[in-house]
Amino acid sequence: MDIKRALRNVQDTGKVTVGFKETRKSLRSKKVKLVIVAKNCPEGELEELKAFKVPIYTFTGNNAELGASSGKPFSISTMGIIDGGKSDILLLKGETE
């Protein structure tokens, strides 16, 4: 699967949260099915996200690359997938702890 294409597709056809605070809020309301984090996501934020027992996929690039791959003109450390839309992004194997 081409993760960059899947990220762009889910932005266009699905429903996502962008940023740690928005993703955490959606996790609390049990809406998020998959969390994507940049490889340089702060460890404290990552540990907090793991507590929600939702699959977490670590994007191979940093936060600037995750933002660019998502079609955003800014850095993104965390992204929550609520609805995959026409993307197959929910098939990604994330870790759950």
N, C-alpha and C positions, 0 to 999 in steps of 0.2 A: 504494500500500500504506500502510495506517495503521501506522506503526512502533510506536506505543504499544500498539496491540492485538496486534501480532505479538510484542512483547516479553513481554507478559502471557501470551500463548498458549504461547510457548516455555518460559516458567517453569513452566507447568502441565503441559505434555505432552512436553517435550523434556528435554535435559540441558545444563546450562550451568555455567560457572565464574563466580564473582563475585569481583572484586578483581584487582589486578595480580599479586600473588604466585601465586594459584591459577591464573590464566590463563597466566602464564609457565610454571608447572610442567606444565600440560596441553599447552602448545605444545611444550615440550621432548620430550614423549612422543608428539608428532604426533597428538594427538586433536582439536584445535580446527580447525574448518572456516571460521569467521568470527570476527573480533574486533570488538566494538563499543566505541568509546571516547567519552567525553564530550568536548564541545568544549573544556573546560578541563583535559583530561588533561595532566599534566606532560610537557614536551617530552622529557626524558630517558627516561621510561617509553615514550613513543610511538616514539622511535627504537629502543629495545630490541625492541619488538614488531615493528617493520618488518623487522628482521633475520631474522625467521622466515619471510618470504615467504608470509604468509597474508593473504587479503583483510581490509582494515581499513575499517570503516564508521564515519564520524564522526557521532555523534548530535548533533542540532541544539541540544540543551539542555546545561546544565552537569551536574556529577556528582550534585547533589541531585535534579534532574529525571530523570536516568537511573535513579536508585534508585527514585524514586516511580513511574515508568513501568513498572518491573520488578516492582512490588508489594513492594518492600523498604522498611523504615522507616529506612533509612540511605543515605548517599551512596555511589555506585559510579562510579569513574573508568573502569574496564575490565571488560568482560564477554566471556567466550569461549563461542561456541556449538559444542557438541560434537555434539548431535543436535537437529535442528529440530523434532522431534515432529510435531504436526499444524499447525504454523505454517509460513508461507511465507517466513520470515525469511532463509533461505539464498539467496533470490533477490535479495537486496540487492546492489547493485553496490558493492563496496568497492575501495579502491585497493590495489595491490600494488606494492612497490618492492623 
